[in-house]
Amino acid sequence: MSFFAALFDPSMPFVRNAFMASLLSSLLFGVLGSVVTVKRIAGLAGSISHAVLGGIGLALFLDARNIIPGLPPIVGALVFAILAAALIGVVSLKAKQREDTVINAIWAIGMSIGIIFIAKTPGYADPMSYLFGNILLVTSGDLYMLAALDVIVVILAWRFYPQIEASAFDEEFAKTRGVKTDVVFLVLLAITAVSVVLLQTFVGIVMVIAMLTLPTGIAGYFAKNLRGMMLLSTIFSFVFSFVGLSLSWQLDLPSGAVVVLVAGVAFLAVSGAKIKHRA
């Protein structure tokens, strides 16, 4: 059966759920990816994505040992994501450390904690399922959560767009104009943390990192401002997700890995064309 036939087959709701998840996720990838890329903290998403593996491993361990029976992995992921975002924010603002230094430290520590707890969890827990996820397992409840987060992110981006744009491109100038750049930074960290947790639960850590950066990287070649970058990134994210889903269905391959591969090939192709054009 072709992907399009499965998409409209009443007996295959999981395919439609995957399609809707790719559409809803693309909005988050486009808006948040543009901001973190322009602000040059794209590694932040990678750090939080890997740090939440510590929360997932801890939740699995506590559940398997009957210390906290029935503890969902997403709860542990949310706790670690918020802690990681708070640490990045506090150390960056108070200790005046470079964000990339703090980001790399939290990246390594969080992932190491996760691997240790998963290794000590009775039974078998596959870290690969959290690294790449499975968008075909998205439920209707997951879609409602994604839709709600989309609404929140879009409202915040629309309401505070001038402040976000000013602090992203020239933080010092924004401060002289009265923009509370520290507040913008901390809110951005919190929203990114929650978004990363929801997205990596559905599509995996690797796809979250790739889709927050690759579509935005392509959009940066064509967009003239942050608003245009958000729009183009959202469109590119959806196209890559849809093409990746279609190919993975036809070729019987892991959907997350194929989507990342499609986005990566497109980014390299566009970058190569731009380099050749400038030469």
N, C-alpha and C positions, 0 to 999 in steps of 0.2 A: 504494500500500500504506500502511495506517495505521501509526502508530508502534508500537502494541501488537502488530500482526501481524508487523512487522519484528523486534520484540524477541524473539519466540519462533520466528523463522524460522531453521532450522539453517544456511542459506546466508549469513546475515548476522551473523557473530560480532562484528563491529565495533560493532553497535548494543548488544549485550549488554555489551561492554567499556565502552562509553560510560556505560551505566546503572550498572555496578559502579563505574566511576571517580567518577561523581557521588555515589554512596553513600559511598565511602571518603573522598573529598575533603570531604564534608559534616562528617565527624567532626573533621577537622583545622580546618576553618573554624569550627566551633562552639566547640571547646576553645581554640584559640589566639586566635581572634577575640575571645572573651569576656575573656581575660586582657589582651590589648593594648588593648582598649577601656576596660576598667575602670582600667587603669594609665595611661590617657591617652597612649598612644604608638602609636595606630593608624596614624599616618603612618610609623611604622617599617617596616611591611610594604610600603608604597608606595615608600619609599626603597630598600629592598633589592631590590624587584621591578624598579625602574628601573636600579639600580646593576648588576644582573646582566646587563643589556643590554650593558654594557661588556665583560664576560667573554665573552658570546656573540659579539659583534663581533670581539673579539681572537682567539677560537678559529677563527672562520670565516676571518679574515685569515691566520692562521698555517697553516691547512690549505690554503687556496687558493694560497698562495705556496710551498707545499711546505717550509716551515720546520719544521713539525711535522705531517707528513702523517697524515690520518685522525684528527685531534684532534676529539673530539665536542664540540659546543657546550655540553652540560650540564657538562662538566669546567670550562670557562672560567666558566660561570655559578656553579658551586659555589665556585670560588676567589674570585671577586669578592664573592659573598654572604658568605662567611666573613670576608673582609677588611673589608667594609662593616660587618658586625655587630661585629667587633673594634674598629674605629675609633669607632663609636657608643658602645660600652661604655667604652673607655679615655678618650675625650674627656669623656663625660658624668660619669664617676666621678672621674677624676684632675684634669681641668681645670675641673670644676664648671660646665661649660656646660649650658645647657638642652638637653634631648634634641631638641626640635623644631628648634632652630637647626642642630645637627649633622646631623639627618635630612635637612633641606632641602638642605644643602650636598652631601651624598653623593648624594642624588637627582639633582641637576643635573649633578654631575661624572660620575657613572657613566653616565648616559644620553648625555651629550655624547661620552664616550669611545666608547661603542657605535656611535653614529651615524657618527662619524669613521672607525672601522675598517670598518664595513659599506660606507661610501661608497668606501673604498680597496680593498675586496675585489674581485678580478677576477671577472667574471661578474655575475650578478644575485642579490642577497639581499634578500628582502622583509621589512622591519621589521614590517609589519602582522601577519605570521604569528606573530611573537613577542609582539606586543601583545595579540592576541585568541586565538591558539592554535586548536586544533581537537580537541575532545574525542572526535570520531569516529575519530581516528587513534591512540587509546590501544591499546597492545598488551597481551598477557597478562603480559609481563615488567614493564611499567609498573604493572600492577595489583598484582603481588607487592611491588614497591618501596613503593607506597602503603600496602598492608596492613601491611608491616613498620613503616613510619613511624607508622601509626595505633597499633599495639601499643605502640611506644616512648612516644608522647605520652600515651596513656591510662594506662600504668603510672606514668609520671612525675607526671601530674596527680593520680592516685589516691594515690600514695605521699607526695607532698609538698603535698597540697592545703591543709592548715592554713598552711604557710609561704607558699604562693602567694597565698592569700586575704589573709593579714595584710599582706604586703608590697605587694599591689595596692591595698588600701583605705587603709592608714595605715602608710607606710613607717617613720616615726619611732617610732611605738608598737611596731612589729614589732622594730625594733633594740633597744629597751629590754627586750624579752622574749627576746632572744638569737637572733633569726632573722637569718641571714646574708643580708641583703637584696641585697648586692652580688653574691653568688654566684647568688642566684635570678635577678637581672636579667641576668647574663651568660649563664646557661644558657638563659633565655628567649630572648635574642637569637640564640644558636646554633641552638636548635631551630626558631625562626621562620625563620632564614636558610635552613636546609636544606629546610624545608617549603615555603617560597616558591619555591625553585628547582624542586623536583619538581612543584609545582602549576602554576607558570607555564609549565613545559615542556609540560604537558598541556592547560591551559585558557587560557593567555595571561596577560599581566601585568594587563590591565584587569579581568578576571574575578577574579583573586586579590584585588586591592585591594577590589573591590566586595563580594565574598562574605565577606571578613574583617570588614567593617564593617556592611553593611546588615542581614543576619539578626540580628546581635548588637544592632544599634540597635533592632530591633523587639522582640527578647527582653527588652531592658532595660525596656520598658514593663510587662511582666508578671512577670518573675522577681523573687523576694524575696532571693536570694543568688546568689553566683557559680556554685554548682553548678547551680542552676535555670537560670541564664543559659546555661551550657554546653549543657545538655540541650535547651532551647528553640531555641537558635541552630543546633544540629545538625539538629533537625527542620525548622526553617525553611529551612536551606540545602539540604537534600535535596528538599523540596517545590519550591522555586524552580528547582533544577537539573532536576528531573524535568519540571516544567511547561515550562520553557524548551526542553528537549530535544524534547519532544513538539511544541511549536509550531514550532520551527525545522525539524523533519522535515516537518510538514504544509505549512508555508509556503515551504520551500526557502530558508531564511535561515541566516546564520552562527550556529551554536549558542551560542558564547560571548557574542556581543552580545545575543542574545535572552534568555539566562539573566540577564545583568546588567540588562536592561530590565525583566524580570519582577520581580526583586528590588527595583529602584528604584521601580517603580510601587507595589509592596506597601508599601515603607517610607513613601513619601509619603502613601499612603492611610491607613495606621495613624496616622502622625503627625498628619495633618489631622483624623482622627476624635478623637484624644486632645485636640487643641487646641480643637476644637468642644465636646467634653464638658466641658472645664474652664471654657470661657466660659459 
